[in-house]
Amino acid sequence: MDRKEFLKKGFGSLLGIATISSVLGACKDSEVDAVSTTGSGTTTSTGSTNGSSASNCSVSPTETEGPFPTKVPTNFVRKDIRDDRTGVPMTMNITIKNANSGCAVLAGALVDVWHCDKDGYYSEYGGSGMQSVNFTKVDFLRGRQTTDANGLVSFTSIFPGWYGARAPHIHVHIYNASGKSLLVTQIAFPYDVANTVYTTGQSYGYTKGAQDTKNETDNVFRDGFATELATVSGSLSGGYTLTHTIVVNA
């Protein structure tokens, strides 16, 4: 089974979605991201406000780790996860909050992230139907950090690419300080920013063109992505900054 078939069949049945049309209708009203552009060409697309207060504090959705989870996360304690991968620079600022304590920040949590490169490939895997190109001997775009006193971790990365049947995304696995798993989730990208990168970023190596799947029809996000949508600001020339809050029960 190839990756596209896995995503369509495996994830679709797992989510148990009865009708796509009803889901899409629900998304239209609640999941429109605000977009602003300055005179300098910097674009900001505002995503979820979940976790901003005790009254706006829903535990983030649990999502699949996907077919390419990090095999030994403890090997990748690092802030810069790029290795040799090229693309538009992107800083990821992820804050973890605790729903069990009034959405207070969660210090000392372990946060693992991983995502594909600009061409849609994952490290640690390949040479099979799920991913034809073999990257089993490298480990780019995977990292672990521990949240600081503000519940924050930051990673230096690149803007991820896309692959068939998935909207662009970042995988996140959060553990408490003792290593107990608290949540596996994913972060969604605002379409306007991603489309800019994919359709105008050829000089940075993004040559596949516009993504073939939007959040609304993605097998993971189509049941609702309002609390998984990141705020992304920046430009091709200056790079992008992703800001997102994830809420867990700890």
C-alpha positions, 0 to 999 in steps of 0.5 A: 500500500502506498502512502496516499492509499494509506492516508485515504483508507486508513485514516478515513476509516479511523475517523469514521466520517459519515459525510464530507459535505456536512463537515465542510459546512461546519468548517466554513463559519468557524475556521476562517483565518484572518489575513493581513499584509503590510507594505513590506510584503509580510503576511500574517495569518491568524490561527487558533486562540485556544489556550488564551484563557481559562474559559478558552481552553479545550484540550487539543485534538488527538491525531495519528502519529502517521506512518513516519513517527520519530523512532528514538526521539531522545536522540534529537534534543536540539533546537535547529532541526534542519540538518541539510534540508533547504527551503524557506526558513521557519521558526516554530514557537510552540506553547504547551498549557495545562487544561487541568490547571486553568490553562496555566503554562506547563513547564518541563514538558518534553515536546517532539516535532517532526515534519516533511521536507520541501519535497514532501519526504520524511527522514528515517523512512523510505525505499518502500511503497509508503515513500519511494525515496530512501531516507532511512539513514538520515534524520532531518526535520526531527527534534525535541525540546523541553518547555521553559518557565513560559511553557515554550519551546522553539525550533529552527526549521524550514517551511514544510512541503506537501505530499498527496492526500495531505494538507501541510502539517507538523506532527507533535508528541508531548510528554510530561517531565517523567516521560509519560505521553500526554498528547499526540497531535498535529498543527495545520497551516493557513492556506493563504500562506502555504499557497504563497510558498508553494506557488511563488517559492520556486527559487527556494526549491518549492517546485511542486506547485499548489498543494492538492489537499486543503485542510477542509478535505484533509483526512486528519483535519476535515473533522475540524481544525479550528484549534489546530490552526497555527498563526503564521507570519513572515515572507519568502525573503525574510522567512516565516514564524509559526506560533501555536498553543497546544493544550493538554491534560497533565 
